[in-house]
């Protein structure tokens, strides 16, 4: 199968299947490192615990993006 044909077929897939395909392809370029995955999982769990315990306050995404836009002068 030619690359162009493959691309055409891939872009016709439903969004969720395209996302799985992209993830699978990216993993072939950047193999998963279990130690890095474990470290990020620990960070995510700690952050969730902090949020649930009220030690940190969530900031709405739009507020974050607005702050970034202001800093960039956009």
PDB file of N, CA, C and O in Angstrom, chain B, residues numbered from 101:
ATOM      1  N   UNK B 101       0.853  -1.175   0.000  1.00  0.00           N
ATOM      2  CA  UNK B 101       0.000   0.000   0.000  1.00  0.00           C
ATOM      3  C   UNK B 101       0.901   1.241   0.000  1.00  0.00           C
ATOM      4  O   UNK B 101       1.892   1.301   0.727  1.00  0.00           O
ATOM      5  N   UNK B 102       0.547   2.207  -0.808  1.00  0.00           N
ATOM      6  CA  UNK B 102       1.306   3.452  -0.869  1.00  0.00           C
ATOM      7  C   UNK B 102       0.984   4.328   0.337  1.00  0.00           C
ATOM      8  O   UNK B 102      -0.102   4.243   0.911  1.00  0.00           O
ATOM      9  N   UNK B 103       1.941   5.166   0.707  1.00  0.00           N
ATOM     10  CA  UNK B 103       1.766   6.051   1.857  1.00  0.00           C
ATOM     11  C   UNK B 103       0.546   6.943   1.680  1.00  0.00           C
ATOM     12  O   UNK B 103      -0.210   7.143   2.631  1.00  0.00           O
ATOM     13  N   UNK B 104       0.340   7.482   0.488  1.00  0.00           N
ATOM     14  CA  UNK B 104      -0.804   8.365   0.236  1.00  0.00           C
ATOM     15  C   UNK B 104      -2.118   7.627   0.461  1.00  0.00           C
ATOM     16  O   UNK B 104      -3.058   8.189   1.022  1.00  0.00           O
ATOM     17  N   UNK B 105      -2.187   6.380   0.031  1.00  0.00           N
ATOM     18  CA  UNK B 105      -3.399   5.578   0.233  1.00  0.00           C
ATOM     19  C   UNK B 105      -3.622   5.315   1.722  1.00  0.00           C
ATOM     20  O   UNK B 105      -4.745   5.372   2.224  1.00  0.00           O
ATOM     21  N   UNK B 106      -2.526   5.027   2.403  1.00  0.00           N
ATOM     22  CA  UNK B 106      -2.615   4.778   3.838  1.00  0.00           C
ATOM     23  C   UNK B 106      -3.104   6.025   4.577  1.00  0.00           C
ATOM     24  O   UNK B 106      -3.946   5.937   5.472  1.00  0.00           O
ATOM     25  N   UNK B 107      -2.570   7.182   4.195  1.00  0.00           N
ATOM     26  CA  UNK B 107      -2.985   8.446   4.811  1.00  0.00           C
ATOM     27  C   UNK B 107      -4.469   8.716   4.558  1.00  0.00           C
ATOM     28  O   UNK B 107      -5.193   9.127   5.464  1.00  0.00           O
ATOM     29  N   UNK B 108      -4.913   8.486   3.338  1.00  0.00           N
ATOM     30  CA  UNK B 108      -6.323   8.696   3.006  1.00  0.00           C
ATOM     31  C   UNK B 108      -7.216   7.799   3.848  1.00  0.00           C
ATOM     32  O   UNK B 108      -8.232   8.236   4.388  1.00  0.00           O
ATOM     33  N   UNK B 109      -6.822   6.551   3.950  1.00  0.00           N
ATOM     34  CA  UNK B 109      -7.612   5.609   4.754  1.00  0.00           C
ATOM     35  C   UNK B 109      -7.587   5.995   6.229  1.00  0.00           C
ATOM     36  O   UNK B 109      -8.618   5.950   6.899  1.00  0.00           O
ATOM     37  N   UNK B 110      -6.416   6.374   6.737  1.00  0.00           N
ATOM     38  CA  UNK B 110      -6.286   6.737   8.149  1.00  0.00           C
ATOM     39  C   UNK B 110      -7.123   7.966   8.480  1.00  0.00           C
ATOM     40  O   UNK B 110      -7.762   8.005   9.531  1.00  0.00           O
ATOM     41  N   UNK B 111      -7.132   8.964   7.610  1.00  0.00           N
ATOM     42  CA  UNK B 111      -7.895  10.182   7.901  1.00  0.00           C
ATOM     43  C   UNK B 111      -9.401   9.956   7.818  1.00  0.00           C
ATOM     44  O   UNK B 111     -10.181  10.786   8.286  1.00  0.00           O
ATOM     45  N   UNK B 112      -9.808   8.849   7.230  1.00  0.00           N
ATOM     46  CA  UNK B 112     -11.246   8.567   7.175  1.00  0.00           C
ATOM     47  C   UNK B 112     -11.751   7.834   8.419  1.00  0.00           C
ATOM     48  O   UNK B 112     -12.955   7.643   8.587  1.00  0.00           O
ATOM     49  N   UNK B 113     -10.826   7.427   9.285  1.00  0.00           N
ATOM     50  CA  UNK B 113     -11.224   6.731  10.515  1.00  0.00           C
ATOM     51  C   UNK B 113     -11.921   7.683  11.483  1.00  0.00           C
ATOM     52  O   UNK B 113     -11.695   8.892  11.434  1.00  0.00           O
ATOM     53  N   UNK B 114     -12.764   7.150  12.358  1.00  0.00           N
ATOM     54  CA  UNK B 114     -13.364   7.987  13.409  1.00  0.00           C
ATOM     55  C   UNK B 114     -12.266   8.551  14.320  1.00  0.00           C
ATOM     56  O   UNK B 114     -11.179   7.985  14.432  1.00  0.00           O
ATOM     57  N   UNK B 115     -12.574   9.660  14.954  1.00  0.00           N
ATOM     58  CA  UNK B 115     -11.610  10.377  15.781  1.00  0.00           C
ATOM     59  C   UNK B 115     -10.896   9.482  16.787  1.00  0.00           C
ATOM     60  O   UNK B 115      -9.669   9.525  16.883  1.00  0.00           O
ATOM     61  N   UNK B 116     -11.633   8.682  17.529  1.00  0.00           N
ATOM     62  CA  UNK B 116     -11.014   7.835  18.557  1.00  0.00           C
ATOM     63  C   UNK B 116     -10.039   6.838  17.951  1.00  0.00           C
ATOM     64  O   UNK B 116      -8.975   6.590  18.518  1.00  0.00           O
ATOM     65  N   UNK B 117     -10.384   6.272  16.823  1.00  0.00           N
ATOM     66  CA  UNK B 117      -9.486   5.314  16.178  1.00  0.00           C
ATOM     67  C   UNK B 117      -8.251   6.018  15.620  1.00  0.00           C
ATOM     68  O   UNK B 117      -7.155   5.459  15.671  1.00  0.00           O
ATOM     69  N   UNK B 118      -8.405   7.226  15.092  1.00  0.00           N
ATOM     70  CA  UNK B 118      -7.239   7.996  14.623  1.00  0.00           C
ATOM     71  C   UNK B 118      -6.302   8.301  15.779  1.00  0.00           C
ATOM     72  O   UNK B 118      -5.083   8.211  15.640  1.00  0.00           O
ATOM     73  N   UNK B 119      -6.881   8.665  16.932  1.00  0.00           N
ATOM     74  CA  UNK B 119      -6.061   8.968  18.110  1.00  0.00           C
ATOM     75  C   UNK B 119      -5.278   7.732  18.538  1.00  0.00           C
ATOM     76  O   UNK B 119      -4.098   7.836  18.872  1.00  0.00           O
ATOM     77  N   UNK B 120      -5.914   6.573  18.532  1.00  0.00           N
ATOM     78  CA  UNK B 120      -5.207   5.330  18.889  1.00  0.00           C
ATOM     79  C   UNK B 120      -4.099   5.035  17.889  1.00  0.00           C
ATOM     80  O   UNK B 120      -3.012   4.598  18.267  1.00  0.00           O
ATOM     81  N   UNK B 121      -4.380   5.276  16.612  1.00  0.00           N
ATOM     82  CA  UNK B 121      -3.380   5.048  15.570  1.00  0.00           C
ATOM     83  C   UNK B 121      -2.181   5.975  15.749  1.00  0.00           C
ATOM     84  O   UNK B 121      -1.033   5.540  15.662  1.00  0.00           O
ATOM     85  N   UNK B 122      -2.452   7.241  15.997  1.00  0.00           N
ATOM     86  CA  UNK B 122      -1.372   8.207  16.214  1.00  0.00           C
ATOM     87  C   UNK B 122      -0.546   7.808  17.423  1.00  0.00           C
ATOM     88  O   UNK B 122       0.684   7.827  17.367  1.00  0.00           O
ATOM     89  N   UNK B 123      -1.197   7.450  18.502  1.00  0.00           N
ATOM     90  CA  UNK B 123      -0.473   7.039  19.711  1.00  0.00           C
ATOM     91  C   UNK B 123       0.407   5.831  19.418  1.00  0.00           C
ATOM     92  O   UNK B 123       1.560   5.782  19.845  1.00  0.00           O
ATOM     93  N   UNK B 124      -0.126   4.873  18.701  1.00  0.00           N
ATOM     94  CA  UNK B 124       0.624   3.674  18.366  1.00  0.00           C
ATOM     95  C   UNK B 124       1.842   4.013  17.503  1.00  0.00           C
ATOM     96  O   UNK B 124       2.931   3.487  17.734  1.00  0.00           O
ATOM     97  N   UNK B 125       1.663   4.877  16.525  1.00  0.00           N
ATOM     98  CA  UNK B 125       2.781   5.273  15.668  1.00  0.00           C
ATOM     99  C   UNK B 125       3.842   6.045  16.448  1.00  0.00           C
ATOM    100  O   UNK B 125       5.039   5.824  16.266  1.00  0.00           O
ATOM    101  N   UNK B 126       3.399   6.947  17.310  1.00  0.00           N
ATOM    102  CA  UNK B 126       4.350   7.722  18.105  1.00  0.00           C
ATOM    103  C   UNK B 126       5.168   6.824  19.031  1.00  0.00           C
ATOM    104  O   UNK B 126       6.348   7.079  19.269  1.00  0.00           O
ATOM    105  N   UNK B 127       4.543   5.784  19.545  1.00  0.00           N
ATOM    106  CA  UNK B 127       5.273   4.869  20.432  1.00  0.00           C
ATOM    107  C   UNK B 127       6.379   4.135  19.685  1.00  0.00           C
ATOM    108  O   UNK B 127       7.362   3.712  20.294  1.00  0.00           O
ATOM    109  N   UNK B 128       6.229   3.978  18.367  1.00  0.00           N
ATOM    110  CA  UNK B 128       7.303   3.336  17.597  1.00  0.00           C
ATOM    111  C   UNK B 128       8.483   4.288  17.430  1.00  0.00           C
ATOM    112  O   UNK B 128       9.613   3.846  17.225  1.00  0.00           O
ATOM    113  N   UNK B 129       8.224   5.598  17.516  1.00  0.00           N
ATOM    114  CA  UNK B 129       9.293   6.590  17.411  1.00  0.00           C
ATOM    115  C   UNK B 129       9.933   6.865  18.769  1.00  0.00           C
ATOM    116  O   UNK B 129      11.136   7.102  18.869  1.00  0.00           O
ATOM    117  N   UNK B 130       9.115   6.828  19.799  1.00  0.00           N
ATOM    118  CA  UNK B 130       9.555   7.106  21.167  1.00  0.00           C
ATOM    119  C   UNK B 130       9.087   5.974  22.068  1.00  0.00           C
ATOM    120  O   UNK B 130       8.045   6.094  22.712  1.00  0.00           O
ATOM    121  N   UNK B 131       9.824   4.892  22.125  1.00  0.00           N
ATOM    122  CA  UNK B 131       9.398   3.756  22.941  1.00  0.00           C
ATOM    123  C   UNK B 131       9.144   4.160  24.393  1.00  0.00           C
ATOM    124  O   UNK B 131       9.815   5.036  24.939  1.00  0.00           O
ATOM    125  N   UNK B 132       8.177   3.511  24.993  1.00  0.00           N
ATOM    126  CA  UNK B 132       7.801   3.788  26.371  1.00  0.00           C
ATOM    127  C   UNK B 132       8.928   3.367  27.307  1.00  0.00           C
ATOM    128  O   UNK B 132       9.468   2.266  27.198  1.00  0.00           O
ATOM    129  N   UNK B 133       9.271   4.257  28.220  1.00  0.00           N
ATOM    130  CA  UNK B 133      10.264   3.963  29.250  1.00  0.00           C
ATOM    131  C   UNK B 133       9.481   3.803  30.553  1.00  0.00           C
ATOM    132  O   UNK B 133       8.937   4.773  31.081  1.00  0.00           O
ATOM    133  N   UNK B 134       9.429   2.589  31.060  1.00  0.00           N
ATOM    134  CA  UNK B 134       8.608   2.300  32.236  1.00  0.00           C
ATOM    135  C   UNK B 134       8.978   3.156  33.443  1.00  0.00           C
ATOM    136  O   UNK B 134       8.105   3.507  34.237  1.00  0.00           O
ATOM    137  N   UNK B 135      10.253   3.497  33.595  1.00  0.00           N
ATOM    138  CA  UNK B 135      10.649   4.303  34.751  1.00  0.00           C
ATOM    139  C   UNK B 135      10.105   5.722  34.619  1.00  0.00           C
ATOM    140  O   UNK B 135       9.706   6.328  35.613  1.00  0.00           O
ATOM    141  N   UNK B 136      10.084   6.255  33.398  1.00  0.00           N
ATOM    142  CA  UNK B 136       9.535   7.596  33.172  1.00  0.00           C
ATOM    143  C   UNK B 136       8.023   7.566  33.376  1.00  0.00           C
ATOM    144  O   UNK B 136       7.458   8.470  33.991  1.00  0.00           O
ATOM    145  N   UNK B 137       7.375   6.539  32.866  1.00  0.00           N
ATOM    146  CA  UNK B 137       5.931   6.402  33.042  1.00  0.00           C
ATOM    147  C   UNK B 137       5.575   6.324  34.524  1.00  0.00           C
ATOM    148  O   UNK B 137       4.620   6.963  34.966  1.00  0.00           O
ATOM    149  N   UNK B 138       6.326   5.553  35.284  1.00  0.00           N
ATOM    150  CA  UNK B 138       6.073   5.417  36.722  1.00  0.00           C
ATOM    151  C   UNK B 138       6.274   6.749  37.440  1.00  0.00           C
ATOM    152  O   UNK B 138       5.514   7.092  38.345  1.00  0.00           O
ATOM    153  N   UNK B 139       7.292   7.492  37.038  1.00  0.00           N
ATOM    154  CA  UNK B 139       7.549   8.787  37.670  1.00  0.00           C
ATOM    155  C   UNK B 139       6.410   9.764  37.389  1.00  0.00           C
ATOM    156  O   UNK B 139       5.956  10.464  38.294  1.00  0.00           O
ATOM    157  N   UNK B 140       5.946   9.816  36.136  1.00  0.00           N
ATOM    158  CA  UNK B 140       4.829  10.714  35.807  1.00  0.00           C
ATOM    159  C   UNK B 140       3.548  10.287  36.515  1.00  0.00           C
ATOM    160  O   UNK B 140       2.762  11.133  36.941  1.00  0.00           O
ATOM    161  N   UNK B 141       3.335   8.988  36.643  1.00  0.00           N
ATOM    162  CA  UNK B 141       2.157   8.493  37.352  1.00  0.00           C
ATOM    163  C   UNK B 141       2.197   8.916  38.814  1.00  0.00           C
ATOM    164  O   UNK B 141       1.166   9.286  39.376  1.00  0.00           O
ATOM    165  N   UNK B 142       3.363   8.867  39.432  1.00  0.00           N
ATOM    166  CA  UNK B 142       3.504   9.300  40.827  1.00  0.00           C
ATOM    167  C   UNK B 142       3.198  10.783  40.964  1.00  0.00           C
ATOM    168  O   UNK B 142       2.533  11.200  41.912  1.00  0.00           O
ATOM    169  N   UNK B 143       3.683  11.579  40.017  1.00  0.00           N
ATOM    170  CA  UNK B 143       3.408  13.019  40.040  1.00  0.00           C
ATOM    171  C   UNK B 143       1.911  13.269  39.889  1.00  0.00           C
ATOM    172  O   UNK B 143       1.338  14.076  40.621  1.00  0.00           O
ATOM    173  N   UNK B 144       1.280  12.582  38.948  1.00  0.00           N
ATOM    174  CA  UNK B 144      -0.153  12.760  38.718  1.00  0.00           C
ATOM    175  C   UNK B 144      -0.970  12.383  39.948  1.00  0.00           C
ATOM    176  O   UNK B 144      -1.914  13.083  40.313  1.00  0.00           O
ATOM    177  N   UNK B 145      -0.601  11.277  40.583  1.00  0.00           N
ATOM    178  CA  UNK B 145      -1.327  10.851  41.787  1.00  0.00           C
ATOM    179  C   UNK B 145      -1.166  11.868  42.922  1.00  0.00           C
ATOM    180  O   UNK B 145      -2.128  12.189  43.620  1.00  0.00           O
ATOM    181  N   UNK B 146       0.073  12.374  43.099  1.00  0.00           N
ATOM    182  CA  UNK B 146       0.318  13.369  44.141  1.00  0.00           C
ATOM    183  C   UNK B 146      -0.493  14.638  43.867  1.00  0.00           C
ATOM    184  O   UNK B 146      -1.073  15.216  44.786  1.00  0.00           O
ATOM    185  N   UNK B 147      -0.532  15.060  42.630  1.00  0.00           N
ATOM    186  CA  UNK B 147      -1.284  16.271  42.282  1.00  0.00           C
ATOM    187  C   UNK B 147      -2.782  16.070  42.505  1.00  0.00           C
ATOM    188  O   UNK B 147      -3.467  16.975  42.981  1.00  0.00           O
ATOM    189  N   UNK B 148      -3.282  14.900  42.166  1.00  0.00           N
ATOM    190  CA  UNK B 148      -4.694  14.610  42.402  1.00  0.00           C
ATOM    191  C   UNK B 148      -4.995  14.609  43.897  1.00  0.00           C
ATOM    192  O   UNK B 148      -6.016  15.149  44.323  1.00  0.00           O
ATOM    193  N   UNK B 149      -4.123  14.011  44.688  1.00  0.00           N
ATOM    194  CA  UNK B 149      -4.306  14.005  46.144  1.00  0.00           C
ATOM    195  C   UNK B 149      -4.311  15.437  46.686  1.00  0.00           C
ATOM    196  O   UNK B 149      -5.138  15.778  47.532  1.00  0.00           O
ATOM    197  N   UNK B 150      -3.392  16.271  46.199  1.00  0.00           N
ATOM    198  CA  UNK B 150      -3.337  17.671  46.636  1.00  0.00           C
ATOM    199  C   UNK B 150      -4.635  18.397  46.287  1.00  0.00           C
ATOM    200  O   UNK B 150      -5.159  19.169  47.090  1.00  0.00           O
ATOM    201  N   UNK B 151      -5.140  18.147  45.100  1.00  0.00           N
ATOM    202  CA  UNK B 151      -6.381  18.783  44.666  1.00  0.00           C
ATOM    203  C   UNK B 151      -7.556  18.318  45.518  1.00  0.00           C
ATOM    204  O   UNK B 151      -8.345  19.133  45.996  1.00  0.00           O
ATOM    205  N   UNK B 152      -7.668  17.007  45.707  1.00  0.00           N
ATOM    206  CA  UNK B 152      -8.786  16.451  46.482  1.00  0.00           C
ATOM    207  C   UNK B 152      -8.717  16.861  47.953  1.00  0.00           C
ATOM    208  O   UNK B 152      -9.754  16.999  48.603  1.00  0.00           O
ATOM    209  N   UNK B 153      -7.513  17.056  48.484  1.00  0.00           N
ATOM    210  CA  UNK B 153      -7.359  17.442  49.888  1.00  0.00           C
ATOM    211  C   UNK B 153      -7.505  18.949  50.091  1.00  0.00           C
ATOM    212  O   UNK B 153      -7.503  19.425  51.226  1.00  0.00           O
ATOM    213  N   UNK B 154      -7.630  19.697  49.001  1.00  0.00           N
ATOM    214  CA  UNK B 154      -7.793  21.142  49.102  1.00  0.00           C
ATOM    215  C   UNK B 154      -6.485  21.893  49.331  1.00  0.00           C
ATOM    216  O   UNK B 154      -6.504  23.072  49.686  1.00  0.00           O
ATOM    217  N   UNK B 155      -5.350  21.222  49.133  1.00  0.00           N
ATOM    218  CA  UNK B 155      -4.051  21.881  49.314  1.00  0.00           C
ATOM    219  C   UNK B 155      -3.716  22.801  48.139  1.00  0.00           C
ATOM    220  O   UNK B 155      -2.891  23.706  48.261  1.00  0.00           O
ATOM    221  N   UNK B 156      -4.361  22.560  47.012  1.00  0.00           N
ATOM    222  CA  UNK B 156      -4.194  23.419  45.834  1.00  0.00           C
ATOM    223  C   UNK B 156      -5.575  23.728  45.275  1.00  0.00           C
ATOM    224  O   UNK B 156      -6.539  23.007  45.528  1.00  0.00           O
ATOM    225  N   UNK B 157      -5.653  24.801  44.520  1.00  0.00           N
ATOM    226  CA  UNK B 157      -6.923  25.189  43.915  1.00  0.00           C
ATOM    227  C   UNK B 157      -6.807  25.054  42.406  1.00  0.00           C
ATOM    228  O   UNK B 157      -5.826  25.497  41.809  1.00  0.00           O
ATOM    229  N   UNK B 158      -7.799  24.449  41.803  1.00  0.00           N
ATOM    230  CA  UNK B 158      -7.804  24.286  40.349  1.00  0.00           C
ATOM    231  C   UNK B 158      -8.010  25.642  39.675  1.00  0.00           C
ATOM    232  O   UNK B 158      -8.744  26.497  40.171  1.00  0.00           O
ATOM    233  N   UNK B 159      -7.352  25.814  38.544  1.00  0.00           N
ATOM    234  CA  UNK B 159      -7.499  27.029  37.750  1.00  0.00           C
ATOM    235  C   UNK B 159      -8.137  26.618  36.424  1.00  0.00           C
ATOM    236  O   UNK B 159      -7.620  25.733  35.743  1.00  0.00           O
ATOM    237  N   UNK B 160      -9.248  27.246  36.050  1.00  0.00           N
ATOM    238  CA  UNK B 160      -9.889  26.888  34.783  1.00  0.00           C
ATOM    239  C   UNK B 160      -8.919  27.070  33.611  1.00  0.00           C
ATOM    240  O   UNK B 160      -8.151  28.031  33.575  1.00  0.00           O
ATOM    241  N   UNK B 161      -8.961  26.152  32.668  1.00  0.00           N
ATOM    242  CA  UNK B 161      -8.068  26.202  31.521  1.00  0.00           C
ATOM    243  C   UNK B 161      -8.123  27.523  30.776  1.00  0.00           C
ATOM    244  O   UNK B 161      -7.088  28.049  30.370  1.00  0.00           O
ATOM    245  N   UNK B 162      -9.312  28.060  30.594  1.00  0.00           N
ATOM    246  CA  UNK B 162      -9.440  29.320  29.859  1.00  0.00           C
ATOM    247  C   UNK B 162      -8.693  30.447  30.576  1.00  0.00           C
ATOM    248  O   UNK B 162      -8.113  31.312  29.919  1.00  0.00           O
ATOM    249  N   UNK B 163      -8.697  30.451  31.890  1.00  0.00           N
ATOM    250  CA  UNK B 163      -7.963  31.475  32.636  1.00  0.00           C
ATOM    251  C   UNK B 163      -6.459  31.319  32.415  1.00  0.00           C
ATOM    252  O   UNK B 163      -5.741  32.313  32.302  1.00  0.00           O
ATOM    253  N   UNK B 164      -5.991  30.093  32.354  1.00  0.00           N
ATOM    254  CA  UNK B 164      -4.574  29.846  32.100  1.00  0.00           C
ATOM    255  C   UNK B 164      -4.188  30.338  30.712  1.00  0.00           C
ATOM    256  O   UNK B 164      -3.172  31.013  30.543  1.00  0.00           O
ATOM    257  N   UNK B 165      -5.010  29.995  29.716  1.00  0.00           N
ATOM    258  CA  UNK B 165      -4.705  30.407  28.342  1.00  0.00           C
ATOM    259  C   UNK B 165      -4.767  31.922  28.186  1.00  0.00           C
ATOM    260  O   UNK B 165      -3.973  32.499  27.443  1.00  0.00           O
ATOM    261  N   UNK B 166      -5.697  32.568  28.873  1.00  0.00           N
ATOM    262  CA  UNK B 166      -5.784  34.024  28.817  1.00  0.00           C
ATOM    263  C   UNK B 166      -4.522  34.657  29.405  1.00  0.00           C
ATOM    264  O   UNK B 166      -4.011  35.638  28.863  1.00  0.00           O
ATOM    265  N   UNK B 167      -4.024  34.110  30.495  1.00  0.00           N
ATOM    266  CA  UNK B 167      -2.803  34.620  31.105  1.00  0.00           C
ATOM    267  C   UNK B 167      -1.616  34.465  30.147  1.00  0.00           C
ATOM    268  O   UNK B 167      -0.775  35.359  30.039  1.00  0.00           O
ATOM    269  N   UNK B 168      -1.557  33.338  29.461  1.00  0.00           N
ATOM    270  CA  UNK B 168      -0.487  33.097  28.489  1.00  0.00           C
ATOM    271  C   UNK B 168      -0.602  34.091  27.335  1.00  0.00           C
ATOM    272  O   UNK B 168       0.397  34.665  26.903  1.00  0.00           O
ATOM    273  N   UNK B 169      -1.825  34.291  26.838  1.00  0.00           N
ATOM    274  CA  UNK B 169      -2.025  35.241  25.732  1.00  0.00           C
ATOM    275  C   UNK B 169      -1.579  36.641  26.138  1.00  0.00           C
ATOM    276  O   UNK B 169      -0.941  37.339  25.349  1.00  0.00           O
ATOM    277  N   UNK B 170      -1.907  37.056  27.357  1.00  0.00           N
ATOM    278  CA  UNK B 170      -1.490  38.388  27.838  1.00  0.00           C
ATOM    279  C   UNK B 170       0.035  38.478  27.883  1.00  0.00           C
ATOM    280  O   UNK B 170       0.618  39.472  27.449  1.00  0.00           O
ATOM    281  N   UNK B 171       0.671  37.439  28.408  1.00  0.00           N
ATOM    282  CA  UNK B 171       2.137  37.454  28.497  1.00  0.00           C
ATOM    283  C   UNK B 171       2.798  37.519  27.132  1.00  0.00           C
ATOM    284  O   UNK B 171       3.855  38.127  26.967  1.00  0.00           O
ATOM    285  N   UNK B 172       2.160  36.881  26.152  1.00  0.00           N
ATOM    286  CA  UNK B 172       2.713  36.872  24.802  1.00  0.00           C
ATOM    287  C   UNK B 172       2.283  38.094  23.991  1.00  0.00           C
ATOM    288  O   UNK B 172       2.707  38.280  22.851  1.00  0.00           O
ATOM    289  N   UNK B 173       1.433  38.921  24.601  1.00  0.00           N
ATOM    290  CA  UNK B 173       0.974  40.132  23.913  1.00  0.00           C
ATOM    291  C   UNK B 173       0.007  39.869  22.783  1.00  0.00           C
ATOM    292  O   UNK B 173      -0.005  40.597  21.790  1.00  0.00           O
ATOM    293  N   UNK B 174      -0.800  38.840  22.923  1.00  0.00           N
ATOM    294  CA  UNK B 174      -1.750  38.493  21.860  1.00  0.00           C
ATOM    295  C   UNK B 174      -3.161  38.784  22.275  1.00  0.00           C
ATOM    296  O   UNK B 174      -4.091  38.552  21.503  1.00  0.00           O
TER     297      UNK B 174
END
